[in-house]
């Protein structure tokens, strides 16, 4: 049924008109630069002083000094917003995401454009973007490493059914929504199939790291409900990234043969990592992790391995993040080794590099592009479709597996958490030219809204650590 429905959507969408070019919507990730001042008429005596002042200003605003200032401001603001959001019952990462939006054209650029241009001159965004991508690569490695394969085996029956429903329902709804928004919101000259498939995947994402931290904060990680939710989110993550790799292969390939080659190479690489590399890594790492002298060399080897995996998938034609995620999945589950990596990689990545990614996303997000009531209605429609597909699909399937309505609703709420992973996926779509600036802003708002509603909805149904799930008969 899923395949038939998707085929019908893609066949219908192929007959739609090409997207209209909207002059007011720019697909450039850079904010508009300040106007170039007209040359002044100066006499010879003024020239040396002017040149000297320009030289001093150029030294003060070197590329390194700009980047350092950006990192300082971003980290401080991210910590402040994270602390505020924690006080109101939200995960700190939610505050960091909002801080990124606040530093972009949606708030700072709207209130005082010269300040945004001073902090983020267009020429500096390439370096900021690359550094933020390194942070996301390290983050995806940690996400893959946190994947609990043993938990997936224990909760396989219920988790597979719920996670697949939480992918198929929102995927079909998102692809169906593409039929309505493609003519006006897709980038000019883009084809329907990648746009519809990408919209479906964006609706299907669950933020596994954010969900895990919400459960830990509420003391639910070891409960039956928390174990099911973690298993569902893990399966959802793996499935969604595999589907995203397929969509990237289709959108980036020159033709059908090239797409098949990309998919085949991806499958070969996955098989090699899981069945060749993973068994050998366990023995190699276990012998070295017990030796304190080998700790520095081990960390360097792991970082080199994850970067090599990311490089391979990037060269294959999918995305570097998929390789980093897969590198984390094949890491051996040795508690001391996991602690060793998390204390060195996760803390630095979360505190210093991920906030850069949030700001880079914020610089691309122009909420001012939703400049009429129809734009806000479409944004509301996208959010409602996302909630109906993800929360509704997960809840109904959880109920089908004999969970009571309260726990089924809680599963749906947790699976509806999109957070950081959604922003990563949206940026991939933006970089590939699949998403226009206007729909990118709408999808970012949807990601923030669905993540923000998680904690209040869980509190509404009084899901606490003392909750003992009831099983309906």
Order of alpha helices (4+ residues) and beta strands (2+ residues): alpha-alpha-alpha-alpha-alpha-alpha-alpha-alpha-alpha-alpha-alpha-alpha-alpha-alpha-alpha-alpha-alpha-alpha-alpha-alpha-alpha-alpha-alpha
